[in-house]
Amino acid sequence: AATAPYDQDYAIGIRYQANVYSEKNYFSSGIKYSYSGNSSNHGTLWVVDDEDASSKNGKGIDSYDIATTAPFTPPYDWTADETTNLPTTIPTVAGAGATIGE
C-alpha cells in the first residue's frame, strides 16, 4: 500500500557489517533506490553488471562501502540471466504457481 512505512524505498539494504554480493539485478522505476545503507553502521557492497532504472537512480542512504574485489566466493556454481531479459523473464517464472526450472 502507498501508506506503508517501507513502501518500496529500496531493494537491497546494506546494513551493519554485511557483505552483499549483487550480480545482474534489474531495478525498475517502481522502487526509489536500488541500494540503501545505514548511517551509523557500514556494510560493504560488491556490484557486478546490475541495471539500475530505479526512480532515484541508485543510492538511498549512501553510508556503505563499495568493494573493489568480491568480498567472498559463493560455494556453488550458477549462471545469472542477462539483465536485459529480466523484466520479461521474471513474471513468467516467479511467484505463486511458478515451477522452478521450467
C-alpha positions as CSV (number, residue, x, y, z in Angstrom):
1,A,0.0,0.0,0.0
2,A,1.1,3.5,-0.7
3,T,1.0,4.4,3.0
4,A,3.1,1.5,4.2
5,P,6.2,2.6,6.2
6,Y,8.6,0.8,3.9
7,D,6.8,1.5,0.6
8,Q,9.4,0.3,-1.9
9,D,12.1,2.7,-0.8
10,Y,14.9,0.4,-1.7
11,A,15.6,-3.1,-3.0
12,I,18.9,-4.1,-1.2
13,G,19.8,-3.0,2.3
14,I,23.5,-3.0,3.1
15,R,23.4,-3.0,6.9
16,Y,25.8,-3.5,9.9
17,Q,29.0,-5.2,8.7
18,A,27.1,-7.0,5.9
19,N,29.0,-8.2,2.8
20,V,26.5,-8.0,-0.1
21,Y,27.2,-9.6,-3.5
22,S,24.9,-8.2,-6.1
23,E,25.1,-9.7,-9.5
24,K,22.9,-8.9,-12.6
25,N,20.0,-7.5,-10.8
26,Y,17.4,-5.3,-12.6
27,F,16.0,-2.4,-10.6
28,S,12.8,-0.9,-12.2
29,S,11.4,2.5,-11.7
30,G,8.9,1.0,-9.2
31,I,11.4,1.5,-6.4
32,K,13.1,4.7,-5.2
33,Y,16.6,3.4,-4.6
34,S,18.4,0.3,-5.7
35,Y,20.6,0.2,-2.6
36,S,20.5,1.8,0.8
37,G,22.9,1.7,3.8
38,N,22.8,2.6,7.4
39,S,24.1,6.0,8.6
40,S,26.0,4.6,11.6
41,N,27.0,1.0,10.8
42,H,28.5,0.4,7.4
43,G,28.3,-2.7,5.3
44,T,30.1,-3.5,2.0
45,L,28.5,-3.8,-1.5
46,W,30.0,-5.7,-4.4
47,V,28.1,-5.0,-7.7
48,V,28.5,-6.9,-11.0
49,D,26.5,-5.8,-14.0
50,D,23.4,-4.6,-12.2
51,E,21.0,-2.5,-14.3
52,D,19.5,0.4,-12.5
53,A,16.3,2.1,-13.6
54,S,15.1,3.0,-10.0
55,S,13.3,6.3,-9.8
56,K,16.1,8.0,-7.8
57,N,18.7,6.1,-9.8
58,G,20.9,4.5,-7.2
59,K,21.7,5.0,-3.6
60,G,19.4,5.8,-0.7
61,I,21.4,6.4,2.4
62,D,24.9,6.2,1.0
63,S,26.6,5.0,4.1
64,Y,28.0,1.8,2.8
65,D,31.3,0.9,1.2
66,I,31.8,-0.2,-2.4
67,A,34.1,-3.3,-2.6
68,T,36.9,-3.3,-5.2
69,T,37.0,-7.1,-5.2
70,A,34.4,-9.7,-4.3
71,P,34.0,-10.0,-0.5
72,F,33.5,-13.7,-0.8
73,T,33.1,-16.5,-3.3
74,P,29.8,-18.4,-3.1
75,P,30.3,-22.1,-2.5
76,Y,28.3,-23.1,-5.6
77,D,28.1,-22.5,-9.3
78,W,25.4,-20.6,-11.1
79,T,24.6,-18.8,-14.3
80,A,22.9,-15.5,-14.0
81,D,20.4,-14.4,-16.6
82,E,21.2,-11.3,-18.6
83,T,19.6,-8.1,-17.0
84,T,18.1,-7.0,-20.3
85,N,15.9,-10.2,-20.2
86,L,14.8,-9.9,-16.6
87,P,11.7,-7.6,-17.0
88,T,10.1,-10.3,-19.2
89,T,11.6,-13.4,-17.7
90,I,10.7,-12.8,-14.0
91,P,6.9,-12.5,-14.4
92,T,6.9,-15.9,-16.2
93,V,9.0,-17.9,-13.7
94,A,8.4,-16.2,-10.3
95,G,5.5,-16.0,-7.8
96,A,2.7,-18.3,-6.9
97,G,2.2,-21.2,-9.3
98,A,5.6,-20.8,-10.9
99,T,7.6,-24.0,-11.4
100,I,11.3,-23.7,-10.8
101,G,13.4,-24.8,-13.7
102,E,10.8,-24.7,-16.4
